[in-house]
Amino acid sequence: MERDEILAKSRNENKNADERENSIKKNAYLISTIVGIIVCSIFYITEDNITYFIIWFSMNCAAEIYQAIKLKKVYNIIIVLISLVVLGFLIAAYLSNKGVY
């Protein structure tokens, strides 16, 4: 391969990988996660209702599933499996409180 071919291939592979943008997205996801946990905790304390955690966890679980499908990394797959188990426990606890389970 010539130098120009290597550079063209490298530019094509990295055209969507802006480090600053990725860092901002990562920080935004972290901040939204923390705020979501705080809001769900406030509603859980005031209303004694786990529904808010189920909704929040479902949203985050969907994001993790999407990442696992796109990135195909073992770490993401493990996070998805753990998230699904926790989500299952939350739903079981909700149904138990409602007398369904």
N, CA, C and O of each residue as an XYZ file, in Angstrom:
404
protein
N       0.839     -1.180      0.000
C       0.000      0.000      0.000
C       0.883      1.242      0.000
O       1.932      1.283      0.641
N       0.441      2.219     -0.715
C       1.164      3.475     -0.726
C       0.707      4.343      0.429
O      -0.316      4.098      1.068
N       1.502      5.358      0.665
C       1.243      6.260      1.774
C      -0.122      6.934      1.619
O      -0.869      7.037      2.593
N      -0.452      7.385      0.434
C      -1.724      8.069      0.196
C      -2.916      7.146      0.420
O      -3.952      7.576      0.927
N      -2.772      5.884      0.043
C      -3.850      4.924      0.260
C      -4.082      4.688      1.744
O      -5.222      4.610      2.201
N      -2.991      4.575      2.489
C      -3.089      4.365      3.937
C      -3.748      5.571      4.603
O      -4.612      5.414      5.465
N      -3.338      6.774      4.200
C      -3.932      7.980      4.779
C      -5.412      8.099      4.438
O      -6.220      8.470      5.289
N      -5.767      7.786      3.201
C      -7.170      7.852      2.795
C      -8.008      6.839      3.574
O      -9.121      7.148      4.000
N      -7.484      5.648      3.757
C      -8.198      4.619      4.514
C      -8.355      5.035      5.976
O      -9.415      4.845      6.571
N      -7.299      5.601      6.545
C      -7.338      6.044      7.934
C      -8.342      7.178      8.125
O      -9.090      7.183      9.103
N      -8.364      8.127      7.210
C      -9.327      9.234      7.302
C     -10.756      8.720      7.195
O     -11.649      9.193      7.898
N     -10.962      7.759      6.321
C     -12.299      7.196      6.146
C     -12.764      6.456      7.399
O     -13.936      6.541      7.768
N     -11.857      5.731      8.056
C     -12.212      5.000      9.273
C     -12.468      5.931     10.447
O     -13.305      5.631     11.299
N     -11.770      7.043     10.508
C     -11.848      7.939     11.661
C     -12.684      9.180     11.423
O     -12.618     10.119     12.217
N     -13.467      9.216     10.356
C     -14.207     10.432     10.045
C     -15.300     10.743     11.068
O     -15.676     11.906     11.221
N     -15.814      9.742     11.767
C     -16.865      9.971     12.765
C     -16.358      9.848     14.200
O     -17.161      9.707     15.122
N     -15.066      9.897     14.399
C     -14.499      9.646     15.728
C     -13.800     10.881     16.284
O     -12.591     10.863     16.517
N     -14.553     11.939     16.494
C     -14.016     13.144     17.096
C     -13.898     12.911     18.604
O     -14.898     12.662     19.277
N     -12.681     12.993     19.129
C     -12.444     12.691     20.547
C     -13.169     13.662     21.476
O     -13.711     13.251     22.501
N     -13.180     14.938     21.126
C     -13.848     15.928     21.964
C     -15.346     15.648     22.021
O     -15.954     15.703     23.090
N     -15.929     15.353     20.882
C     -17.362     15.061     20.825
C     -17.694     13.801     21.613
O     -18.693     13.767     22.332
N     -16.873     12.768     21.488
C     -17.095     11.535     22.242
C     -16.991     11.774     23.743
O     -17.756     11.205     24.522
N     -16.040     12.619     24.148
C     -15.879     12.939     25.564
C     -17.092     13.691     26.097
O     -17.552     13.427     27.208
N     -17.606     14.623     25.309
C     -18.782     15.384     25.721
C     -19.996     14.468     25.844
O     -20.763     14.578     26.800
N     -20.169     13.570     24.886
C     -21.296     12.630     24.939
C     -21.193     11.727     26.160
O     -22.196     11.445     26.817
N     -19.989     11.277     26.461
C     -19.781     10.403     27.619
C     -20.128     11.139     28.909
O     -20.797     10.585     29.781
N     -19.674     12.390     29.032
C     -19.978     13.179     30.230
C     -21.464     13.489     30.330
O     -22.024     13.484     31.426
N     -22.113     13.761     29.196
C     -23.547     14.039     29.202
C     -24.329     12.810     29.664
O     -25.284     12.931     30.431
N     -23.927     11.639     29.200
C     -24.591     10.401     29.613
C     -24.407     10.176     31.115
O     -25.343      9.760     31.797
N     -23.217     10.445     31.630
C     -22.939     10.275     33.048
C     -23.778     11.237     33.889
O     -24.357     10.839     34.900
N     -23.842     12.490     33.475
C     -24.621     13.482     34.217
C     -26.107     13.131     34.190
O     -26.788     13.230     35.211
N     -26.612     12.721     33.026
C     -28.035     12.362     32.943
C     -28.338     11.141     33.799
O     -29.427     11.043     34.364
N     -27.404     10.217     33.903
C     -27.598      9.045     34.754
C     -27.689      9.454     36.222
O     -28.567      8.982     36.945
N     -26.802     10.314     36.655
C     -26.812     10.755     38.050
C     -28.087     11.533     38.366
O     -28.702     11.319     39.410
N     -28.480     12.423     37.479
C     -29.711     13.199     37.691
C     -30.919     12.275     37.708
O     -31.825     12.457     38.521
N     -30.943     11.287     36.821
C     -32.044     10.329     36.798
C     -32.166      9.557     38.098
O     -33.269      9.354     38.607
N     -31.031      9.127     38.636
C     -31.044      8.396     39.908
C     -31.544      9.291     41.043
O     -32.315      8.847     41.894
N     -31.105     10.546     41.054
C     -31.532     11.464     42.107
C     -33.046     11.718     42.032
O     -33.735     11.669     43.051
N     -33.552     11.984     40.840
C     -34.988     12.246     40.676
C     -35.807     11.015     41.049
O     -36.820     11.125     41.740
N     -35.366      9.834     40.589
C     -36.090      8.607     40.947
C     -36.063      8.361     42.439
O     -37.051      7.901     43.011
N     -34.942      8.663     43.077
C     -34.843      8.480     44.531
C     -35.795      9.414     45.268
O     -36.434      9.011     46.240
N     -35.892     10.653     44.812
C     -36.803     11.614     45.450
C     -38.243     11.124     45.337
O     -38.987     11.141     46.318
N     -38.638     10.685     44.138
C     -40.003     10.178     43.972
C     -40.232      8.897     44.758
O     -41.330      8.673     45.268
N     -39.212      8.054     44.864
C     -39.369      6.820     45.634
C     -39.561      7.139     47.118
O     -40.391      6.525     47.789
N     -38.797      8.092     47.616
C     -38.905      8.459     49.029
C     -40.255      9.119     49.323
O     -40.885      8.817     50.337
N     -40.698     10.014     48.443
C     -41.937     10.747     48.716
C     -43.190      9.921     48.449
O     -44.190     10.062     49.153
N     -43.138      9.050     47.423
C     -44.338      8.300     47.051
C     -44.237      6.803     47.325
O     -45.225      6.085     47.174
N     -43.089      6.332     47.716
C     -42.843      4.904     47.947
C     -43.289      4.079     46.734
O     -44.003      3.085     46.865
N     -42.847      4.520     45.556
C     -43.242      3.892     44.309
C     -41.987      3.593     43.481
O     -41.218      4.500     43.162
N     -41.788      2.339     43.143
C     -40.589      1.906     42.420
C     -40.736      2.069     40.906
O     -39.798      1.796     40.156
N     -41.907      2.511     40.461
C     -42.182      2.636     39.029
C     -41.183      3.556     38.337
O     -40.777      3.292     37.206
N     -40.790      4.617     38.997
C     -39.856      5.567     38.390
C     -38.503      4.921     38.114
O     -37.883      5.194     37.086
N     -38.045      4.070     39.022
C     -36.791      3.351     38.791
C     -36.927      2.385     37.613
O     -35.982      2.211     36.843
N     -38.079      1.767     37.469
C     -38.290      0.842     36.345
C     -38.218      1.600     35.020
O     -37.589      1.138     34.069
N     -38.856      2.747     34.964
C     -38.823      3.548     33.737
C     -37.404      4.004     33.437
O     -36.939      3.867     32.305
N     -36.708      4.547     34.435
C     -35.338      5.030     34.246
C     -34.417      3.889     33.825
O     -33.614      4.031     32.903
N     -34.544      2.767     34.507
C     -33.670      1.629     34.213
C     -33.967      1.052     32.835
O     -33.050      0.602     32.148
N     -35.223      1.056     32.422
C     -35.584      0.589     31.081
C     -34.934      1.452     30.007
O     -34.436      0.932     29.009
N     -34.936      2.749     30.205
C     -34.311      3.658     29.247
C     -32.806      3.405     29.153
O     -32.251      3.337     28.057
N     -32.161      3.270     30.288
C     -30.720      3.024     30.272
C     -30.394      1.644     29.712
O     -29.381      1.469     29.034
N     -31.237      0.684     29.989
C     -31.034     -0.665     29.466
C     -31.143     -0.664     27.943
O     -30.373     -1.346     27.267
N     -32.083      0.088     27.407
C     -32.225      0.185     25.951
C     -30.979      0.816     25.326
O     -30.523      0.376     24.270
N     -30.433      1.838     25.970
C     -29.209      2.464     25.463
C     -28.042      1.480     25.492
O     -27.242      1.434     24.557
N     -27.947      0.703     26.554
C     -26.867     -0.283     26.656
C     -27.022     -1.389     25.612
O     -26.028     -1.852     25.052
N     -28.250     -1.815     25.349
C     -28.483     -2.836     24.323
C     -28.056     -2.314     22.957
O     -27.432     -3.038     22.181
N     -28.388     -1.071     22.665
C     -28.001     -0.476     21.392
C     -26.477     -0.432     21.262
O     -25.928     -0.777     20.215
N     -25.799     -0.006     22.327
C     -24.335      0.040     22.299
C     -23.745     -1.348     22.121
O     -22.785     -1.519     21.370
N     -24.301     -2.335     22.795
C     -23.785     -3.699     22.686
C     -23.944     -4.234     21.272
O     -23.060     -4.924     20.764
N     -25.064     -3.921     20.634
C     -25.285     -4.383     19.267
C     -24.306     -3.709     18.314
O     -23.728     -4.365     17.447
N     -24.119     -2.409     18.471
C     -23.258     -1.664     17.557
C     -21.774     -1.926     17.796
O     -21.017     -2.074     16.836
N     -21.344     -1.987     19.060
C     -19.921     -2.114     19.359
C     -19.439     -3.563     19.432
O     -18.268     -3.843     19.175
N     -20.329     -4.470     19.779
C     -20.004     -5.901     19.880
C     -18.790     -6.160     20.775
O     -17.906     -6.949     20.442
N     -18.774     -5.470     21.928
C     -17.701     -5.672     22.898
C     -18.236     -6.489     24.067
O     -19.407     -6.376     24.429
N     -17.384     -7.300     24.644
C     -17.777     -8.174     25.748
C     -18.248     -7.342     26.943
O     -19.213     -7.705     27.615
N     -17.569     -6.237     27.200
C     -17.933     -5.368     28.321
C     -19.379     -4.903     28.202
O     -20.135     -4.967     29.171
N     -19.769     -4.434     27.011
C     -21.134     -3.958     26.805
C     -22.153     -5.080     26.942
O     -23.242     -4.866     27.473
N     -21.814     -6.259     26.474
C     -22.722     -7.405     26.584
C     -22.929     -7.780     28.046
O     -24.047     -8.101     28.450
N     -21.870     -7.743     28.835
C     -21.974     -8.056     30.265
C     -22.843     -7.014     30.966
O     -23.686     -7.360     31.794
N     -22.639     -5.748     30.639
C     -23.459     -4.683     31.227
C     -24.931     -4.875     30.881
O     -25.798     -4.669     31.730
N     -25.224     -5.270     29.639
C     -26.607     -5.513     29.221
C     -27.213     -6.655     30.027
O     -28.347     -6.553     30.494
N     -26.474     -7.725     30.191
C     -27.005     -8.866     30.943
C     -27.291     -8.484     32.393
O     -28.328     -8.856     32.943
N     -26.381     -7.748     33.007
C     -26.588     -7.303     34.390
C     -27.794     -6.358     34.457
O     -28.613     -6.451     35.372
N     -27.895     -5.453     33.486
C     -29.019     -4.512     33.457
C     -30.352     -5.234     33.320
O     -31.327     -4.876     33.981
N     -30.396     -6.242     32.468
C     -31.639     -6.995     32.286
C     -32.031     -7.755     33.544
O     -33.214     -7.846     33.870
N     -31.047     -8.302     34.252
C     -31.335     -9.008     35.503
C     -31.887     -8.032     36.545
O     -32.885     -8.325     37.204
N     -31.241     -6.879     36.694
C     -31.709     -5.883     37.661
C     -33.102     -5.385     37.277
O     -33.962     -5.216     38.141
N     -33.323     -5.149     35.987
C     -34.638     -4.715     35.531
C     -35.697     -5.777     35.840
O     -36.816     -5.443     36.228
N     -35.348     -7.035     35.671
C     -36.266     -8.120     36.015
C     -36.610     -8.126     37.490
O     -37.767     -8.330     37.858
N     -35.604     -7.903     38.349
C     -35.856     -7.828     39.785
C     -36.746     -6.637     40.142
O     -37.626     -6.751     40.995
N     -36.518     -5.505     39.494
C     -37.348     -4.331     39.765
C     -38.801     -4.573     39.362
O     -39.725     -4.206     40.088
N     -38.993     -5.188     38.208
C     -40.359     -5.483     37.755
C     -41.015     -6.504     38.679
O     -42.197     -6.378     38.999
N     -40.256     -7.519     39.113
C     -40.797     -8.513     40.039
C     -41.179     -7.870     41.362
O     -42.208     -8.216     41.941
N     -40.359     -6.930     41.855
C     -40.668     -6.234     43.104
C     -41.925     -5.378     42.940
O     -42.761     -5.316     43.841
N     -42.051     -4.730     41.804
C     -43.248     -3.912     41.536
C     -44.500     -4.781     41.509
O     -45.510     -4.449     42.129
N     -44.427     -5.888     40.792
C     -45.581     -6.784     40.709
C     -45.904     -7.403     42.048
O     -47.071     -7.641     42.359
N     -44.877     -7.669     42.850
C     -45.092     -8.208     44.173
C     -45.824     -7.210     45.073
O     -46.712     -7.577     45.843
N     -45.430     -5.946     44.956
C     -46.107     -4.903     45.750
C     -47.553     -4.700     45.330
O     -48.386     -4.313     46.149
N     -47.861     -4.955     44.069
C     -49.225     -4.805     43.563
C     -50.077     -6.036     43.830
O     -51.282     -6.019     43.579
N     -49.466     -7.109     44.339
C     -50.204     -8.307     44.649
C     -50.398     -9.232     43.463
O     -51.149    -10.203     43.556
N     -49.739     -8.951     42.355
C     -49.876     -9.775     41.156
C     -48.974    -10.992     41.236
O     -49.320    -12.064     40.738
N     -47.873    -10.836     41.832
C     -46.845    -11.875     41.855
C     -46.780    -12.538     43.194
O     -45.969    -13.441     43.397
